[in-house]
Amino acid sequence: MKIVVGLGNPGRDYAGTRHNIGFAVTDEAGRLLSASPLRSRFKAILHEAVRGTHKVIIAQPQMYMNLSGIPVREIMNWYKVDLADLLVVYDDMDLPLGQLRLRETGSPGGHNGMKSIVCELQTMVIQRLRIGIGRGSGASTAHVLSRFTPDESAIAQSAVSEGAKAVLAWLDGGPLATMNEINRKLSVVDQGTEQPA
Protein backbone atom coordinates (compact mmCIF):
# COMPACT_ATOMS: atom_id res chain seq x y z
CA MET A 1 0.00 0.00 0.00
CA LYS A 2 1.05 3.58 -0.72
CA ILE A 3 -0.10 6.73 1.08
CA VAL A 4 -0.02 10.10 -0.69
CA VAL A 5 -0.77 13.08 1.54
CA GLY A 6 -1.58 16.53 0.17
CA LEU A 7 -1.28 19.43 2.63
CA GLY A 8 -3.53 22.46 2.87
CA ASN A 9 -5.99 24.27 5.11
CA PRO A 10 -9.63 23.14 5.21
CA GLY A 11 -12.59 25.35 4.37
CA ARG A 12 -13.74 27.67 1.60
CA ASP A 13 -11.71 30.61 2.86
CA TYR A 14 -8.49 28.80 1.96
CA ALA A 15 -9.56 27.10 -1.26
CA GLY A 16 -7.30 28.02 -4.15
CA THR A 17 -4.60 29.66 -2.02
CA ARG A 18 -0.90 29.02 -2.54
CA HIS A 19 -0.73 27.11 0.75
CA ASN A 20 -3.31 24.65 -0.61
CA ILE A 21 -1.47 23.61 -3.76
CA GLY A 22 -0.80 20.26 -2.07
CA PHE A 23 -4.56 19.70 -2.09
CA ALA A 24 -4.73 20.70 -5.77
CA VAL A 25 -1.96 18.28 -6.77
CA THR A 26 -3.52 15.35 -4.91
CA ASP A 27 -6.97 16.22 -6.35
CA GLU A 28 -5.48 15.99 -9.84
CA ALA A 29 -3.57 12.80 -8.99
CA GLY A 30 -6.81 11.31 -7.69
CA ARG A 31 -8.56 12.24 -10.95
CA LEU A 32 -5.80 10.60 -13.02
CA LEU A 33 -6.04 7.49 -10.84
CA SER A 34 -9.87 7.41 -10.98
CA ALA A 35 -9.78 7.35 -7.18
CA SER A 36 -12.96 6.59 -5.26
CA PRO A 37 -13.96 8.50 -2.12
CA LEU A 38 -13.79 6.69 1.20
CA ARG A 39 -15.65 7.65 4.33
CA SER A 40 -13.82 10.61 5.87
CA ARG A 41 -11.97 9.53 8.98
CA PHE A 42 -8.90 10.41 11.01
CA LYS A 43 -9.88 14.07 10.45
CA ALA A 44 -8.94 13.70 6.80
CA ILE A 45 -10.58 13.26 3.41
CA LEU A 46 -9.53 9.90 1.97
CA HIS A 47 -9.70 8.53 -1.55
CA GLU A 48 -8.71 5.05 -2.66
CA ALA A 49 -7.24 3.88 -5.95
CA VAL A 50 -5.19 1.05 -7.44
CA ARG A 51 -1.98 1.61 -9.38
CA GLY A 52 -0.35 -1.53 -10.73
CA THR A 53 -0.09 -3.92 -7.79
CA HIS A 54 -0.45 -1.17 -5.18
CA LYS A 55 -3.49 0.01 -3.31
CA VAL A 56 -3.20 3.80 -2.98
CA ILE A 57 -4.73 6.03 -0.32
CA ILE A 58 -4.82 9.74 -1.11
CA ALA A 59 -5.28 11.76 2.07
CA GLN A 60 -5.99 15.44 2.69
CA PRO A 61 -5.84 16.32 6.41
CA GLN A 62 -8.74 18.50 7.52
CA MET A 63 -7.07 19.98 10.57
CA TYR A 64 -5.27 23.29 10.14
CA MET A 65 -1.84 23.15 8.56
CA ASN A 66 0.15 23.25 11.80
CA LEU A 67 -1.72 20.14 13.04
CA SER A 68 -1.44 18.09 9.83
CA GLY A 69 0.79 15.52 11.47
CA ILE A 70 -1.96 14.22 13.77
CA PRO A 71 -4.17 12.73 11.02
CA VAL A 72 -1.08 11.58 9.09
CA ARG A 73 0.16 9.63 12.12
CA GLU A 74 -3.28 8.10 12.66
CA ILE A 75 -3.58 7.07 9.00
CA MET A 76 -0.10 5.54 9.01
CA ASN A 77 -0.86 3.60 12.18
CA TRP A 78 -4.23 2.37 10.95
CA TYR A 79 -2.96 1.11 7.61
CA LYS A 80 0.38 -0.06 9.07
CA VAL A 81 2.31 1.55 6.23
CA ASP A 82 6.10 1.91 6.24
CA LEU A 83 7.65 5.37 5.87
CA ALA A 84 9.10 4.23 2.54
CA ASP A 85 5.52 4.09 1.22
CA LEU A 86 4.55 7.63 2.26
CA LEU A 87 4.74 10.72 0.05
CA VAL A 88 3.81 14.21 1.29
CA VAL A 89 2.97 16.96 -1.22
CA TYR A 90 3.11 20.61 -0.18
CA ASP A 91 3.91 24.19 -1.16
CA ASP A 92 7.38 25.68 -0.80
CA MET A 93 8.21 29.40 -0.80
CA ASP A 94 11.91 28.68 -1.29
CA LEU A 95 11.28 27.31 -4.78
CA PRO A 96 10.38 29.53 -7.74
CA LEU A 97 6.77 29.42 -8.80
CA GLY A 98 6.04 26.18 -10.66
CA GLN A 99 9.29 24.38 -9.83
CA LEU A 100 9.10 20.85 -8.38
CA ARG A 101 11.53 19.11 -6.05
CA LEU A 102 11.32 15.60 -4.62
CA ARG A 103 13.48 14.60 -1.66
CA GLU A 104 13.65 11.47 0.46
CA THR A 105 14.66 13.21 3.67
CA GLY A 106 15.50 16.60 5.15
CA SER A 107 14.34 19.22 7.59
CA PRO A 108 10.83 20.68 7.23
CA GLY A 109 12.27 24.17 6.72
CA GLY A 110 9.70 26.79 7.61
CA HIS A 111 6.66 24.75 6.55
CA ASN A 112 4.35 24.27 9.54
CA GLY A 113 2.52 21.30 8.04
CA MET A 114 5.73 19.41 7.45
CA LYS A 115 7.01 20.41 10.90
CA SER A 116 3.90 18.82 12.41
CA ILE A 117 4.37 15.60 10.42
CA VAL A 118 8.04 15.34 11.40
CA CYS A 119 7.07 15.88 15.03
CA GLU A 120 4.28 13.28 15.00
CA LEU A 121 6.22 10.63 13.06
CA GLN A 122 9.44 11.39 14.96
CA THR A 123 11.63 11.33 11.87
CA MET A 124 12.84 13.55 9.04
CA VAL A 125 13.17 10.57 6.69
CA ILE A 126 9.92 11.38 4.92
CA GLN A 127 9.62 11.54 1.16
CA ARG A 128 8.22 14.86 0.07
CA LEU A 129 7.25 16.54 -3.20
CA ARG A 130 7.61 20.30 -2.88
CA ILE A 131 5.75 22.61 -5.26
CA GLY A 132 7.26 26.05 -5.69
CA ILE A 133 4.99 29.02 -4.98
CA GLY A 134 7.67 31.74 -4.92
CA ARG A 135 8.39 34.03 -2.02
CA GLY A 136 6.59 37.23 -2.94
CA SER A 137 7.50 40.67 -1.70
CA GLY A 138 5.39 40.94 1.47
CA ALA A 139 4.95 39.00 4.69
CA SER A 140 5.27 35.24 4.30
CA THR A 141 1.92 34.47 5.99
CA ALA A 142 0.05 36.84 3.70
CA HIS A 143 1.85 35.40 0.69
CA VAL A 144 1.06 31.73 1.33
CA LEU A 145 -2.59 32.55 2.08
CA SER A 146 -2.97 34.61 -1.09
CA ARG A 147 -4.27 33.34 -4.40
CA PHE A 148 -2.31 33.21 -7.63
CA THR A 149 -2.50 36.32 -9.76
CA PRO A 150 -3.87 36.08 -13.32
CA ASP A 151 -0.28 36.22 -14.61
CA GLU A 152 0.71 33.31 -12.34
CA SER A 153 -2.33 31.08 -12.90
CA ALA A 154 -1.06 29.28 -16.01
CA ILE A 155 2.26 28.44 -14.30
CA ALA A 156 0.43 27.27 -11.17
CA GLN A 157 -1.91 25.05 -13.19
CA SER A 158 1.06 23.55 -15.03
CA ALA A 159 2.73 22.88 -11.67
CA VAL A 160 -0.39 21.10 -10.44
CA SER A 161 -0.48 18.96 -13.58
CA GLU A 162 3.26 18.15 -13.41
CA GLY A 163 3.00 17.50 -9.69
CA ALA A 164 0.21 14.96 -10.23
CA LYS A 165 2.29 13.24 -12.91
CA ALA A 166 5.22 13.16 -10.46
CA VAL A 167 2.97 11.44 -7.90
CA LEU A 168 2.12 8.76 -10.46
CA ALA A 169 5.81 8.41 -11.36
CA TRP A 170 6.61 7.91 -7.68
CA LEU A 171 3.93 5.24 -7.41
CA ASP A 172 5.30 3.46 -10.49
CA GLY A 173 9.05 3.80 -10.07
CA GLY A 174 9.86 5.13 -6.62
CA PRO A 175 11.74 8.26 -5.56
CA LEU A 176 14.98 7.95 -7.54
CA ALA A 177 13.31 7.51 -10.93
CA THR A 178 10.93 10.37 -10.11
CA MET A 179 13.75 12.69 -9.05
CA ASN A 180 15.60 11.91 -12.30
CA GLU A 181 12.47 12.69 -14.31
CA ILE A 182 11.86 15.98 -12.51
CA ASN A 183 15.51 17.00 -12.90
CA ARG A 184 15.44 16.11 -16.60
CA LYS A 185 12.43 18.36 -17.16
CA LEU A 186 14.10 21.18 -15.24
CA SER A 187 17.25 20.91 -17.35
CA VAL A 188 15.17 21.13 -20.53
CA VAL A 189 13.47 24.28 -19.22
CA ASP A 190 16.82 25.80 -18.24
CA GLN A 191 18.25 25.14 -21.68
CA GLY A 192 15.18 26.61 -23.30
CA THR A 193 15.50 29.88 -21.40
CA GLU A 194 19.25 30.26 -21.88
CA GLN A 195 20.21 33.56 -23.49
CA PRO A 196 23.07 34.15 -25.94
CA ALA A 197 26.24 35.63 -24.39
PyMOL commands that set and color helices and strands:
alter all, ss='L'
color gray80, all
select helices_A, chain A and resi 12-14+18-32+65-67+69-79+83-85+112-121+140-144+150-192
alter helices_A, ss='H'
color red, helices_A
select strands_A, chain A and resi 2-6+36-37+44-51+54-61+86-92+100-103+127-132
alter strands_A, ss='S'
color yellow, strands_A
deselect
rebuild
show_as cartoon
